[in-house]
């Protein structure tokens, strides 16, 4: 992440557009395996200054299924970052718009949410 991306900037209404575009792309990849795809983090709050990082959370029913999406996510530019018992985390950098996307994939287990993250 470069220095510019680490600083707070004024709210950008394009973050919502970027989320919607990313959501559609991820919906095509995860299909029915995605229970929901949410815009999370500070860029999701209209009017709030934030770091230009669009966080998308993909909620799936079984955390162990996350690995089967790794190759396709890499093909569309997501880079694997880390994995734990709670989540998988991917990142994607869009240099032309100076945005970073993060995508956690969350698994709902009873009242506990576990996450798989993908960042752009």
N, C-alpha and C positions, 0 to 999 in steps of 0.2 A: 504494500500500500504506500503510495507516495505521500509527501508532506501535505499537499492540498487536500487529500481525502481525509486527513486526520483532524481537520479543522471544521468547526461548526459553520454552516452557511445558512442563509435565509431559506425559508420554506420554498420548495420548488414544486409547483403543481404537476410538473412532468413526472415526478416520482410515482404518482398514482397511475399514470399512463404506462410507465415502465413496469409497474407491478402487474397491471392487467395483461400486458404483452407476455411477461414472464409466466403468469398464471396459465394462460392459454397454452403456451409451449409445454409447460410441465403437466398440464391436464392431458395433453396428447401423449406424453411419455408414460405417466403413471396410470392413466385410464381409470378404471373402476377401483384400482388399488388405493387411490387417493380418496380418503373420506372427505377431506377439505384442503384447500390451499389458501393460506391467510397471509396478508401483509402485516408484518409485525415490526416492532422497533420504532424508533423516533420518526423515520420518514413516513410512517403510517398516520401520524398525527397532523392533521391539517393545520397550517399556520405555525407549527413549531420549528425553530431552527434545529438543524441536525447535521450530522456527518453525512455526506452523500453516499450512503450505503443502503440499498433496498434489500430488506430482509424478507424472504418468503419462507413460510413454514408449510411443509407438506405433511399432512396427518395421514398415517397409514395404520392399518389394523394390527400388523405384526412387524415389529422392529427387525426381526431376522430376515424379512423379505427385502430389506433395503439394498443389500448387495446386488440383487439381480438388476438394478437400474444403473449401476456404476458405469458400465460401458457406454450406454446411451447418453448419460449425463456428460461424460468426457467428450463424446462426439459433438455435442453442442457447446463445448467450451468450458464446462465446469471442471474444476480441478479438485481432486480429493484432498481434503485437509486433515481430517482426524476422525476417529471413531471411538466410541465408548459403549458401555452397556446401555447408555441412555440415548445415544444419537449417532448419526453419521453426519459429517459436515463437509460441504463442498463450497467452493468459491469460484466466482467468475468475474473477470475485469472487463469492462466495456470502455476502452480508452477514448473512443470518439465522443462519448458523452460524459466522461470522467465519473462514471458511476461504478460502484462495486455492488454485486448482488451476493447475498448469503442465503443459503437454503438449508434450514434444518428440517429433517423429516421427523415428525413427532409420532409416537405410538401411544394410543390411549389404552391403558391397562387399568380397568376399574376407574378409580378417581385419580389415578396417577398418569400424567402425560410424560412420555419419553420422546426424545427428539433425534431426528436425522437432519442435519443442516446442510444446505447447499448455498453457497455464496457466489454471486457473480462478480 
